[in-house]
C-alpha cells in the first residue's frame, strides 16, 4: 500500500512529537517532519508544497503566517494552535490579546471536534483542532444541555486539572521542575483562553459558566470535575442514558457505569474520553468527571481523527 505523506511543522514540541509517535503506527500515512524557525517559517512552507495534508503544531502567530501559503500550495491543514478556533476576530482579540491576521481563514476553518462537528470536517481545507480543556468539557457538558437536564440558572462549575505538558515545551519558570513538583496551582483564573471554545460548542453564556484550570505535577492527562444542579429530580442512570444514547457508535467515548468515575491512568496514551457521573437526587446536585490524555484526545490523537475524516479513511485508523 502506498502511504500518504503528512507534514508536521513543530514536531519538536510535545504535541508535534506525539503526532510523530501516533502516525508511526498509522497503516496509510507516513510522517514528514518539517523544520521551521519562528522568525522565518518560509522554508517549512516551501517544503510543504504539494503535500496532501500538513499538521501545524506551532504557536498561533506562526500558524497564521504559514496557513495561507500552504493552502495556496494545495495542502489541507490541521492546526493544533488556537489560531483558527474562534469564530470572530473580536473574540480572538479578547481572549488571545492579539490581532488576528487571517480573518478570511478564521471564518473558513472547521472546528475539529468530530463528536459534534463531524459534518464539516471531511470537506474542509483547514481544520482547527480543539483545545484540550474544551475537548474534555464539551464532551461532558453538551449532551446534558441538549437534553435540557441542567438547571442553567444555577450555573455550571468546571474544575479542570492538567499535566504540565499542556503548557508546551518552551522553558518557563512556572513549569520548571522545582516550581511544579510537590506543588498544585491554579492559573489564568477567569481569563483562560479555552473558555470561549467551551461556550461556542456547548451553547452556554459566559455568565452561566465558571472555569478554573489547575496545574498537576504530572506529565500528561486532564481530569475535569464538573458541578451543576439538575433541572428535575433525576438520578445517575438517567444522565448515563443520555450519554449512552448520544455517544452510541462513537468509538472514542467511554461512559462508566453508575458509581464509577474515570481516572487518568485509564486514558493515558489513548484517544479516549472517559465520562462518569454521580447524582444526589434529593438535592439535585450532580457531578460529572471527564478524563482525557491532553496530548492525544486533547491534541495529536484528535488531529489524526480529523485527518482520517479529511482523507476519507476510517475514523479510528491508527488510533486503536
Order of alpha helices (4+ residues) and beta strands (2+ residues): beta-alpha-beta-alpha-beta-alpha-beta-alpha-alpha-beta-alpha-beta-alpha-beta-alpha-beta-alpha-beta-beta-alpha-beta-beta-beta-alpha
